[in-house]
Amino acid sequence: MTHRRAVFLSLLAPVLTSSCVSHPPLEVVEAIDLQRYLGRWYEIASFPAWFQEGCHCSTAEYSPGTDEPIAVRNSCRLESADGELDTAEGVARPVDATSNARLEVSFARPFWGDYWILELDEENYAWVVVGTPSREYLWILSRTPVMDEALLQELMARAAAKGFDISRLQRTDQSCWTGAAT
């Protein structure tokens, strides 16, 4: 994502994460070990978002931050798996220090957007499902660029049970890592 798009998104984050539709409270995982969560995650599938338009081979990297607990670097290839690398740098912070499962992310402070951890492989931190309380945004991430199809289907069913319209879910092309279109 270009810096310009990241800034614009951050300015709109409060509007984008709110919704006129009433949903039951969104449950998150019981607890997150932020140190184990750090590292690279590959986007397996997500709801289409204008700020990710044209993205292929999307990744998110989390590392210890300086101003906030977590530094965020989102990257993708524009228009194709061998397209120009585009990155956006931001920060994340827990808003629920008890569980660390409800975070906020910013690419242009003082504006923050929700980043809630809904499902997690608690044993290995090998996959995660992230969403927003409005159910407008959803991401399925993995430590590897390919996820077992049965597991992906199970995670999609869990997201649907939480009120997400999984018919909107689109798989992310990770062919720059795997050598074959996904």
Protein Blocks (a to p, Z undefined) as FASTA:
>chain_A
ZZklmmmmmmmmmmmmgcfbdcddddddfbdcfklmgccdddfbdcddfklgoiahiacd
ddddfkbmbdcdddddehiaklccdddddddddfblknomaccddfbdcbdcddddfbdc
fknopaccdddfklmaccdddfbfbdcfklmmmmmmmmmmnopafklpccddfklmnopa
ZZ
